[in-house]
Amino acid sequence: DPLNLGNYTEEMRNKELNNGRMAMFATLGIVSAELFTGTTGAAQFAIAAPKAGTKGSSFCGVSMKAGIATQTGCRAELLGRHSFDMKLQAGASAPLGVFDPLKLSSTQERFDKFRTSEVKHGRVAMLAALGSIFQHFVHGPGAENVPNGMMAFQDHTGEKGVVAMTLACGFLELGPWADAFAKEPGNFGDPAGLGKDIGSYDDSMKTKELNNGRLAMLATMGVIAAELATGDRVSDLPTNLGF
Protein backbone atom coordinates (compact mmCIF):
# COMPACT_ATOMS: atom_id res chain seq x y z
CA ASP A 1 0.00 0.00 0.00
CA PRO A 2 2.52 2.67 -1.16
CA LEU A 3 -0.09 5.45 -0.87
CA ASN A 4 -1.21 4.33 2.61
CA LEU A 5 -4.85 4.29 1.55
CA GLY A 6 -5.59 1.48 3.97
CA ASN A 7 -8.44 0.03 1.92
CA TYR A 8 -6.82 -2.94 0.15
CA THR A 9 -9.26 -5.39 1.64
CA GLU A 10 -10.37 -8.76 0.25
CA GLU A 11 -13.33 -7.04 -1.40
CA MET A 12 -11.01 -4.53 -3.07
CA ARG A 13 -8.74 -7.33 -4.29
CA ASN A 14 -11.74 -9.08 -5.87
CA LYS A 15 -12.71 -5.86 -7.64
CA GLU A 16 -9.16 -5.42 -8.91
CA LEU A 17 -9.01 -9.00 -10.19
CA ASN A 18 -12.37 -8.75 -11.95
CA ASN A 19 -11.49 -5.45 -13.59
CA GLY A 20 -8.15 -6.90 -14.68
CA ARG A 21 -9.85 -9.92 -16.23
CA MET A 22 -12.28 -7.70 -18.12
CA ALA A 23 -9.41 -5.51 -19.33
CA MET A 24 -7.48 -8.54 -20.59
CA PHE A 25 -10.48 -9.79 -22.58
CA ALA A 26 -11.08 -6.28 -23.97
CA THR A 27 -7.42 -5.93 -24.99
CA LEU A 28 -7.44 -9.32 -26.73
CA GLY A 29 -10.61 -8.34 -28.58
CA ILE A 30 -9.19 -5.01 -29.75
CA VAL A 31 -5.90 -6.56 -30.90
CA SER A 32 -7.67 -9.42 -32.71
CA ALA A 33 -10.08 -7.03 -34.43
CA GLU A 34 -7.24 -4.79 -35.57
CA LEU A 35 -5.24 -7.72 -36.95
CA PHE A 36 -8.28 -9.09 -38.77
CA THR A 37 -9.61 -5.82 -40.23
CA GLY A 38 -6.48 -3.68 -40.44
CA THR A 39 -8.32 -0.87 -38.64
CA THR A 40 -7.28 0.65 -35.32
CA GLY A 41 -9.36 0.04 -32.21
CA ALA A 42 -10.72 3.58 -32.11
CA ALA A 43 -11.64 3.49 -35.78
CA GLN A 44 -13.69 0.34 -35.23
CA PHE A 45 -16.48 2.49 -33.82
CA ALA A 46 -16.72 4.46 -37.08
CA ILE A 47 -17.02 1.47 -39.42
CA ALA A 48 -20.74 0.74 -39.16
CA ALA A 49 -22.92 3.33 -40.86
CA PRO A 50 -25.29 5.09 -38.42
CA LYS A 51 -29.00 4.96 -39.01
CA ALA A 52 -30.41 7.66 -41.26
CA GLY A 53 -32.37 10.40 -39.59
CA THR A 54 -30.27 10.70 -36.44
CA LYS A 55 -28.34 13.82 -35.71
CA GLY A 56 -25.19 11.95 -34.83
CA SER A 57 -23.64 10.64 -31.68
CA SER A 58 -20.29 10.24 -30.03
CA PHE A 59 -18.75 7.22 -28.36
CA CYS A 60 -15.27 7.12 -26.79
CA GLY A 61 -14.45 10.41 -28.51
CA VAL A 62 -15.31 9.12 -31.98
CA SER A 63 -17.95 11.19 -33.75
CA MET A 64 -20.46 9.43 -36.01
CA LYS A 65 -22.41 11.84 -38.19
CA ALA A 66 -25.61 10.78 -39.84
CA GLY A 67 -26.50 11.31 -43.45
CA ILE A 68 -26.35 9.62 -46.81
CA ALA A 69 -22.82 10.84 -47.55
CA THR A 70 -21.48 9.29 -44.34
CA GLN A 71 -23.26 6.00 -45.00
CA THR A 72 -21.87 5.88 -48.53
CA GLY A 73 -18.34 6.63 -47.33
CA CYS A 74 -18.46 3.95 -44.65
CA ARG A 75 -19.80 1.36 -47.09
CA ALA A 76 -17.16 2.26 -49.68
CA GLU A 77 -14.41 1.96 -47.09
CA LEU A 78 -15.74 -1.40 -45.93
CA LEU A 79 -16.10 -2.75 -49.46
CA GLY A 80 -12.66 -1.44 -50.40
CA ARG A 81 -11.08 -3.22 -47.49
CA HIS A 82 -12.69 -6.56 -48.37
CA SER A 83 -12.17 -6.26 -52.15
CA PHE A 84 -8.44 -7.03 -51.83
CA ASP A 85 -7.73 -10.51 -53.21
CA MET A 86 -4.38 -12.17 -52.46
CA LYS A 87 -4.98 -14.73 -55.20
CA LEU A 88 -4.31 -12.00 -57.76
CA GLN A 89 -0.92 -11.06 -56.27
CA ALA A 90 2.46 -12.32 -57.38
CA GLY A 91 3.84 -15.22 -55.36
CA ALA A 92 0.66 -17.29 -55.16
CA SER A 93 2.04 -20.56 -56.49
CA ALA A 94 0.91 -24.18 -56.62
CA PRO A 95 0.47 -26.39 -54.69
CA LEU A 96 -0.30 -24.11 -51.72
CA GLY A 97 -1.55 -21.12 -53.68
CA VAL A 98 -2.30 -18.36 -51.19
CA PHE A 99 -0.82 -19.29 -47.81
CA ASP A 100 -2.07 -17.00 -45.05
CA PRO A 101 -3.75 -19.23 -42.41
CA LEU A 102 -3.70 -16.48 -39.76
CA LYS A 103 -5.23 -13.87 -42.11
CA LEU A 104 -2.40 -11.43 -41.43
CA SER A 105 -2.62 -9.90 -44.92
CA SER A 106 -6.35 -9.25 -45.10
CA THR A 107 -5.90 -5.71 -46.48
CA GLN A 108 -3.72 -4.15 -49.15
CA GLU A 109 -1.83 -2.11 -46.56
CA ARG A 110 -0.99 -5.10 -44.38
CA PHE A 111 -0.15 -7.22 -47.43
CA ASP A 112 2.32 -4.61 -48.68
CA LYS A 113 3.97 -4.52 -45.26
CA PHE A 114 4.52 -8.28 -45.08
CA ARG A 115 5.41 -8.56 -48.79
CA THR A 116 8.13 -5.94 -48.30
CA SER A 117 9.59 -7.97 -45.43
CA GLU A 118 9.35 -11.19 -47.43
CA VAL A 119 11.17 -9.71 -50.43
CA LYS A 120 13.93 -8.26 -48.25
CA HIS A 121 14.50 -11.45 -46.26
CA GLY A 122 14.41 -13.54 -49.42
CA ARG A 123 17.05 -11.39 -51.11
CA VAL A 124 19.30 -11.52 -48.03
CA ALA A 125 18.91 -15.32 -47.87
CA MET A 126 19.81 -15.66 -51.56
CA LEU A 127 22.94 -13.58 -50.97
CA ALA A 128 23.72 -15.81 -47.97
CA ALA A 129 23.46 -18.87 -50.22
CA LEU A 130 26.00 -17.32 -52.58
CA GLY A 131 28.14 -16.38 -49.59
CA SER A 132 28.30 -20.01 -48.48
CA ILE A 133 30.23 -20.67 -51.70
CA PHE A 134 32.39 -17.56 -52.06
CA GLN A 135 33.50 -17.50 -48.39
CA HIS A 136 35.60 -20.60 -49.10
CA PHE A 137 37.61 -18.91 -51.84
CA VAL A 138 37.51 -15.18 -51.04
CA HIS A 139 38.36 -13.36 -47.80
CA GLY A 140 38.42 -9.60 -47.44
CA PRO A 141 41.54 -7.61 -46.57
CA GLY A 142 42.52 -8.22 -42.95
CA ALA A 143 40.12 -11.16 -42.66
CA GLU A 144 42.37 -13.85 -44.10
CA ASN A 145 42.35 -15.80 -40.83
CA VAL A 146 38.62 -15.52 -40.11
CA PRO A 147 37.13 -19.03 -40.04
CA ASN A 148 34.37 -19.97 -42.44
CA GLY A 149 30.80 -20.70 -41.41
CA MET A 150 29.14 -19.75 -38.14
CA MET A 151 32.51 -19.73 -36.37
CA ALA A 152 33.15 -16.35 -38.00
CA PHE A 153 30.67 -14.82 -35.54
CA GLN A 154 32.93 -15.89 -32.65
CA ASP A 155 36.05 -14.36 -34.19
CA HIS A 156 36.99 -10.81 -33.16
CA THR A 157 37.68 -9.73 -36.73
CA GLY A 158 34.51 -11.46 -37.91
CA GLU A 159 32.49 -9.61 -35.26
CA LYS A 160 33.81 -6.29 -36.57
CA GLY A 161 32.78 -7.32 -40.07
CA VAL A 162 29.26 -8.12 -38.84
CA VAL A 163 29.00 -4.69 -37.21
CA ALA A 164 30.21 -2.98 -40.40
CA MET A 165 27.74 -4.94 -42.52
CA THR A 166 24.89 -4.11 -40.12
CA LEU A 167 25.71 -0.40 -40.33
CA ALA A 168 25.84 -0.60 -44.14
CA CYS A 169 22.45 -2.31 -44.23
CA GLY A 170 21.04 0.32 -41.90
CA PHE A 171 22.29 3.08 -44.21
CA LEU A 172 20.59 1.46 -47.20
CA GLU A 173 17.38 0.82 -45.24
CA LEU A 174 17.14 4.43 -44.08
CA GLY A 175 18.61 5.99 -47.21
CA PRO A 176 18.37 5.11 -50.90
CA TRP A 177 16.48 1.83 -50.31
CA ALA A 178 13.97 3.15 -47.80
CA ASP A 179 10.48 1.73 -48.25
CA ALA A 180 9.11 5.19 -49.02
CA PHE A 181 11.14 5.28 -52.26
CA ALA A 182 9.84 1.94 -53.56
CA LYS A 183 7.39 1.95 -56.47
CA GLU A 184 5.87 -1.15 -54.88
CA PRO A 185 7.10 -3.62 -52.24
CA GLY A 186 10.75 -4.34 -53.08
CA ASN A 187 10.76 -2.44 -56.39
CA PHE A 188 13.49 0.21 -56.45
CA GLY A 189 13.88 0.32 -60.20
CA ASP A 190 16.79 -1.25 -62.10
CA PRO A 191 20.01 0.25 -60.67
CA ALA A 192 22.22 -2.44 -62.25
CA GLY A 193 20.63 -2.09 -65.68
CA LEU A 194 19.78 -5.80 -65.96
CA GLY A 195 16.25 -5.22 -67.23
CA LYS A 196 17.29 -5.53 -70.86
CA ASP A 197 18.70 -9.01 -70.15
CA ILE A 198 16.05 -10.55 -67.88
CA GLY A 199 12.99 -8.74 -69.20
CA SER A 200 10.44 -6.66 -67.37
CA TYR A 201 9.78 -6.93 -63.64
CA ASP A 202 6.30 -8.37 -64.17
CA ASP A 203 4.26 -10.74 -62.00
CA SER A 204 6.03 -13.75 -63.49
CA MET A 205 9.47 -12.41 -62.57
CA LYS A 206 8.23 -11.37 -59.11
CA THR A 207 6.90 -14.86 -58.48
CA LYS A 208 10.22 -16.41 -59.51
CA GLU A 209 12.10 -14.06 -57.18
CA LEU A 210 9.72 -14.76 -54.29
CA ASN A 211 9.89 -18.54 -54.72
CA ASN A 212 13.69 -18.55 -54.94
CA GLY A 213 13.81 -16.28 -51.89
CA ARG A 214 11.52 -18.58 -49.94
CA LEU A 215 13.66 -21.59 -50.82
CA ALA A 216 16.81 -19.68 -49.83
CA MET A 217 15.28 -18.70 -46.47
CA LEU A 218 14.42 -22.32 -45.67
CA ALA A 219 17.86 -23.48 -46.81
CA THR A 220 19.63 -20.83 -44.75
CA MET A 221 17.69 -21.70 -41.61
CA GLY A 222 18.38 -25.39 -42.16
CA VAL A 223 22.12 -24.86 -42.68
CA ILE A 224 22.45 -22.66 -39.58
CA ALA A 225 20.48 -25.10 -37.43
CA ALA A 226 22.51 -28.07 -38.69
CA GLU A 227 25.82 -26.35 -38.05
CA LEU A 228 24.85 -25.25 -34.54
CA ALA A 229 23.55 -28.74 -33.72
CA THR A 230 26.44 -30.78 -35.13
CA GLY A 231 29.41 -28.42 -34.88
CA ASP A 232 30.37 -29.22 -38.47
CA ARG A 233 30.90 -26.41 -40.96
CA VAL A 234 27.76 -27.15 -42.90
CA SER A 235 27.55 -23.56 -44.19
CA ASP A 236 30.94 -23.96 -45.92
CA LEU A 237 29.48 -25.70 -48.96
CA PRO A 238 32.72 -26.19 -51.00
CA THR A 239 34.38 -27.96 -48.07
CA ASN A 240 31.50 -30.39 -47.83
CA LEU A 241 31.80 -31.02 -51.58
CA GLY A 242 35.50 -31.88 -51.23
CA PHE A 243 37.11 -28.65 -52.44
N, C-alpha and C positions, 0 to 999 in steps of 0.2 A: 504494500500500500504506500507507494512513494509520495502520494499527495496527502496521506493521513486523513482520508475521507472517512474511514472507519465503517464503511457500509458494504464491505465485500463478504456478504453473508452467503449461505448456501443458495438462497433464492436468487441473489444477484449473480452467482456463478451459473445457475441454470439459465438465466436470461442471456448471459454472455455467450454460453454455449449454443443456445438456440439461434441467436442472432448470427453467430459465426457460421452455423450450418446453413442458414438461409443465404448468407452472403456467398458461401462457397458454391452453392447451387446456382445462384444468380450469375456469378462470375463465369462458371462453366457454360451456362446458357449463352451469355454474351459472346464469349470467345468462339463457341461452336457456330453461332449464327454468323459471326463476322467471317470465319473461315469458309463457311458454306456459301454465303451470298456475296462476299467481297465488299460489304458495306459496314461502316463503323457502327458501334453500338448505339450512339446517339442518333445516327441517321436512320436506324431501323424504325424509329417512330414516325418518320416522314415518308415511308414507302407506300403504305396503304392510302388510297385516295379517300379523303373525307366525304361524307355524304353531302349531296347538293342541298343548298338552302340554308346551311348553317353559316354563321358569321365567322367561324374559325375558333380554334381553341389552342391551348398551349399545354404541353406536358413535358416535364423535366427540361424546361427552357427551349424546347423545340416548337416553333410555331407552325401550325397547319391551317392554311387559309383555304376557304371553300371557293368553289367556282369551277366552271368548265375548264378553264385554262390550266388550273392546278391539277385537276383530274387527268387531263390529257398528258401533262408533263410527267406525272407519276407513272401512268401506264406506259408511256414511251420509254421511260427509264427502266422499268421492270422488264418490258419486252426486249429492250436492247441488251440487258444483262443476261437474259436467258437465250438470246439468239446466237450467242457464240458457240461454235461447233468445233471441237478439237479434231474431229475426223477429217476436217478439211485442211488441217495444218500439216506442214512438213514434219516428217519423223514418225508418222503413224504407219507402221510397217507390219506385215504379216510375220508370225502368226498371232501376235498379241494385239495388233492394231493400236488402238488408244489404250494406254495403260495409266490410269489414274484412279486406283481403287479408293483413295481417301478424298477424292473430289477437291484436291488442292488448287486445281486450275480451272475453276468453274466460270471465271470471267476472263475477258481479254487482258485486263490489267494484271491479274495474278498469273495468267499463262505467260505473258511476256517476261515477268519477273523470274519465274522458274526456268523458262527457256533460255534466258540470258545466262543464268547460272549453269545450266546444262551444257551450253555451247562452250563456255569458258573452261569448265572442268574437263570436258572432252578434249579440247585443244591442248590443255596442259598434260593430260594423260597420254595423248599421242606423242607429244614432245618427249615425255618420260620414256615411252617405248623406244623412241630413237636414241635417247640418252643411254639406255641399257646396252646399246651396241657401241656407240661412239666412245663411251667412258673407258672402254678396254684399250682403245688405240690412241686416244687424244686426251692429254691433260693440259690444263692451262698453265701459264707461267707462274712459277712458285708453288704449284700444286702437284709436282711430279711424284711426290711420295704419299699423296693422299690415297688411301685404299679405295677400291671400287665397292659398289654396292652400298648397303645401309651403314656399313662401318665408317663411311665418310662423314656421317653425322656425329661420330664420336671423336673425330680428329679435329685438332684445334684449327688447322688451316681450312679444313672442310667446313667447320662451323662459321668461319669468317665468310666463306663463299656463300653459304646459305643466307647469312644476313645481307650480303651485298645483293644477292638475287631477289630477296624479299623486298628490299628498298627499291630495286629497279621495277619490280612488278607493281609496287605501290605507286611509283611515278606514272607508269602507264595507265593504271586504273584511275588515277585522279587527274591525269593529263590528257594526252591525245586519244587514249582509248577509253575515256569515260563513257558511261552508258548514255549520257545525254547527247553525245555526238553520233550515236549509232542511228542509221536509217531505220533499222529494225533490230531485234535481238541478235547481237553478234555480227552485224553487218557494218563494217567501217570502210567500205569501199574496196579498192583493189590497189593497195600501196605497193605491192611487188610487181604489178603489171602482168599477172598471170592469166587474166581473163581471156586474152586472145588465144591461149593454149588450151584451157580447160572448159571454155564456153561460159555462158552466163550463169550467174548465181541464182538459179531458179529453184523451184521446190524439189526437183530431182537431185540437184547437187547438194541442197541443204539436207535432204534425207540421207544421202551417202555420208556426208560429214558427220551427222548426228549418230548414225549407226556405227561408223568407225570410232567415233569418240566414246560411245557407250561400251564397245568392245574393249577399247584401250583402258577405260576406267576399271572395268572388271578385271582385266589382265594385270593392271598395276596393283590393285588391291590384293589379288591373289599372290603376286610375286612378293610383295612386302610381307604379307602374312606368312608365306612359306619360309622366307629368309629369317624372320624373327623367331619362328617356331623351331627351325632346324639348325640355324647357325651357319648354314651353307650360303655361299654367295649366289643365290638364285638370280638376283637382279643383274649379275654380270653374265649376260647371255653368251658372248663369245667363249668365255671360259668353260661354260657348260657344254658347248659344242665342240670343244677340243682345240680351240685356237690359243 
